Amino acid sequence: MRFSLGLTGSIGMGKSTTGRMFVDLGCELWDADAAVHRLYGPGGAAAEPLKRAFPTAVRDGMVDRTELKRIIAETCGALAQIEAIVHPLVAQDRAAFKARATADILVFDIPLLFETGGDAAMDAVACVTAPPEIQRRRVLERGTMSREQFELIKSKQMPDAEKRARSDFVIVTDSIDHAREQVQDIVNQIRARQADA
């Protein structure tokens, strides 16, 4: 019996690194952000329907993310329209992953897991967290956004404390070794449960 583990956490909490730790222990990982990149990329399934809805959003057969952000900011109702196109395609990508996966534990890295109600489809949820100062430093060190942009994104996400409270497991990513220990413990617990089932 395969176990579906939702992996969530706010921006800069170390979710991608933690996801790779699960892979190192023999789990298979589906990444929602990577799925969107595939759908938006050359020949991606989202390009054609988005082009029909917003002709300027697609250039050279791929979605122009900068233009898409501009459309969302300037066009009333655009975000809902884009989500109506993209979300079903993301769900199809996730279902295809699940159908071909062979590992005993499938990890679904979904930043907005609780916000979208995706936790209902999981056997358990693990929330990745870190102290606020570490979170802020990680994001700003990437050099891809300003402090204001970071605060705006954070304000749109469910508070970290609420995510932790709603999760079955909490992984504190204050150091690589500490995070790895916690991931190993979670995998051990899940495999022990499966053995008893």
C-alpha positions as CSV (number, residue, x, y, z in Angstrom):
1,M,0.0,0.0,0.0
2,R,1.4,3.4,-1.0
3,F,1.4,6.3,1.3
4,S,0.7,9.9,0.1
5,L,2.6,12.5,2.1
6,G,1.8,16.2,1.5
7,L,4.9,18.4,2.0
8,T,4.1,22.1,2.5
9,G,5.6,25.2,4.0
10,S,5.8,28.9,3.3
11,I,8.4,30.6,1.1
12,G,12.0,30.2,2.2
13,M,11.4,27.4,4.7
14,G,13.6,24.9,3.0
15,K,10.9,22.8,1.3
16,S,12.9,21.9,-1.9
17,T,15.9,20.8,0.1
18,T,13.7,18.7,2.4
19,G,12.0,17.1,-0.5
20,R,15.3,15.9,-1.9
21,M,16.0,14.3,1.5
22,F,12.8,12.2,1.1
23,V,14.0,11.1,-2.3
24,D,17.4,10.1,-0.8
25,L,15.5,7.7,1.4
26,G,13.7,6.0,-1.5
27,C,10.5,8.1,-1.7
28,E,9.3,9.6,-5.0
29,L,8.6,13.3,-5.2
30,W,6.1,15.3,-7.2
31,D,6.8,19.1,-7.2
32,A,3.8,21.4,-7.9
33,D,6.1,24.3,-8.9
34,A,8.0,22.0,-11.3
35,A,4.7,20.8,-12.8
36,V,3.7,24.4,-13.5
37,H,7.1,25.1,-15.2
38,R,6.5,22.0,-17.4
39,L,3.0,23.2,-18.3
40,Y,4.3,26.7,-19.1
41,G,7.4,25.6,-21.0
42,P,7.9,24.9,-24.7
43,G,5.0,22.7,-25.9
44,G,3.6,22.7,-22.4
45,A,-0.1,21.8,-22.1
46,A,-1.0,25.2,-20.6
47,A,0.4,27.3,-23.5
48,E,-2.4,26.8,-26.0
49,P,-5.4,27.4,-23.7
50,L,-3.7,30.4,-22.1
51,K,-2.9,31.8,-25.6
52,R,-6.6,31.6,-26.5
53,A,-7.6,33.4,-23.3
54,F,-4.7,35.9,-23.2
55,P,-2.9,36.1,-26.6
56,T,0.0,38.2,-25.3
57,A,0.8,35.7,-22.5
58,V,2.4,33.2,-24.9
59,R,5.5,33.8,-26.9
60,D,7.4,31.3,-29.0
61,G,5.2,28.5,-27.8
62,M,5.8,29.1,-24.1
63,V,4.1,31.1,-21.4
64,D,5.7,34.4,-20.7
65,R,5.5,34.5,-16.9
66,T,6.3,38.3,-16.7
67,E,3.5,39.1,-19.1
68,L,1.2,36.7,-17.2
69,K,1.9,38.7,-13.9
70,R,1.2,41.9,-15.7
71,I,-2.1,40.6,-17.0
72,I,-3.1,39.4,-13.5
73,A,-2.2,42.8,-12.0
74,E,-4.1,44.8,-14.6
75,T,-7.1,42.6,-15.6
76,C,-10.0,42.1,-13.3
77,G,-10.8,38.4,-13.0
78,A,-7.7,37.2,-14.9
79,L,-6.3,35.3,-12.0
80,A,-9.4,33.2,-11.6
81,Q,-9.5,32.6,-15.4
82,I,-5.8,31.5,-15.4
83,E,-6.4,29.2,-12.4
84,A,-9.4,27.6,-14.1
85,I,-7.1,26.7,-17.0
86,V,-4.0,25.7,-15.1
87,H,-5.3,23.9,-11.9
88,P,-6.9,21.0,-13.8
89,L,-3.7,20.5,-15.8
90,V,-1.7,20.4,-12.6
91,A,-4.1,17.9,-11.2
92,Q,-3.7,15.7,-14.4
93,D,0.1,16.0,-14.0
94,R,-0.1,14.8,-10.4
95,A,-2.4,11.9,-11.3
96,A,0.0,10.8,-14.0
97,F,2.9,10.9,-11.5
98,K,0.8,8.8,-9.1
99,A,-0.1,6.3,-11.7
100,R,3.5,5.6,-12.8
101,A,5.2,5.9,-9.3
102,T,6.5,2.7,-7.8
103,A,7.8,3.9,-4.3
104,D,6.1,3.0,-1.1
105,I,6.0,6.7,-0.1
106,L,4.9,9.4,-2.5
107,V,5.8,12.9,-1.4
108,F,3.7,15.8,-2.9
109,D,5.6,19.2,-2.6
110,I,2.7,21.6,-2.7
111,P,3.3,25.1,-1.3
112,L,-0.4,26.0,-1.1
113,L,-1.6,22.6,0.0
114,F,-3.9,23.8,2.8
115,E,-5.0,26.9,0.9
116,T,-6.2,24.8,-2.0
117,G,-7.7,22.0,0.1
118,G,-5.2,19.5,-1.3
119,D,-4.5,18.1,2.2
120,A,-7.8,16.2,1.9
121,A,-6.2,13.9,-0.7
122,M,-3.1,13.1,1.5
123,D,-2.6,10.3,4.1
124,A,-0.6,12.8,6.2
125,V,1.0,16.3,5.9
126,A,4.5,17.4,6.8
127,C,5.1,21.1,7.3
128,V,8.6,22.5,6.8
129,T,9.3,25.5,9.0
130,A,12.2,27.7,10.2
131,P,12.6,30.7,12.5
132,P,11.4,33.9,10.8
133,E,14.9,35.4,10.7
134,I,16.3,32.3,8.8
135,Q,13.3,32.4,6.5
136,R,13.8,36.1,5.6
137,R,17.6,35.6,5.2
138,R,17.2,32.6,2.8
139,V,14.7,34.4,0.6
140,L,16.7,37.7,0.4
141,E,20.0,35.9,-0.2
142,R,18.5,34.4,-3.4
143,G,18.6,38.0,-4.8
144,T,15.4,37.4,-6.8
145,M,13.1,39.6,-4.8
146,S,13.0,42.6,-2.5
147,R,12.0,42.6,1.2
148,E,8.7,44.2,0.1
149,Q,8.0,41.4,-2.4
150,F,8.8,38.8,0.2
151,E,6.5,40.4,2.7
152,L,3.7,40.5,0.1
153,I,4.1,36.8,-0.8
154,K,4.2,35.9,2.9
155,S,1.0,37.9,3.6
156,K,-0.9,35.9,0.9
157,Q,0.2,32.5,2.4
158,M,-1.5,30.8,5.4
159,P,0.5,31.8,8.6
160,D,3.3,29.4,9.4
161,A,1.8,28.7,12.9
162,E,-1.5,27.6,11.4
163,K,0.2,25.3,8.9
164,R,2.2,23.7,11.7
165,A,-1.0,23.2,13.8
166,R,-2.8,21.5,10.9
167,S,0.1,19.2,10.0
168,D,0.8,15.6,11.2
169,F,4.5,16.2,11.1
170,V,6.7,19.4,11.5
171,I,10.2,19.5,10.1
172,V,12.3,22.3,11.6
173,T,15.0,23.3,9.0
174,D,17.3,25.2,11.2
175,S,20.2,23.0,10.0
176,I,20.7,20.4,7.3
177,D,21.5,17.6,9.8
178,H,18.6,18.4,12.0
179,A,16.2,18.4,9.0
180,R,17.6,15.1,7.8
181,E,17.1,13.5,11.2
182,Q,13.5,14.5,11.2
183,V,12.9,13.3,7.6
184,Q,14.4,10.0,8.5
185,D,12.2,9.7,11.6
186,I,9.0,10.5,9.5
187,V,9.9,7.9,6.9
188,N,10.6,5.3,9.6
189,Q,7.2,6.1,11.3
190,I,5.3,5.8,8.0
191,R,7.1,2.5,7.0
192,A,6.4,1.1,10.5
193,R,2.7,2.0,10.0
194,Q,2.7,0.3,6.6
195,A,4.3,-2.8,8.0
196,D,1.6,-3.0,10.7
197,A,-1.3,-2.4,8.2
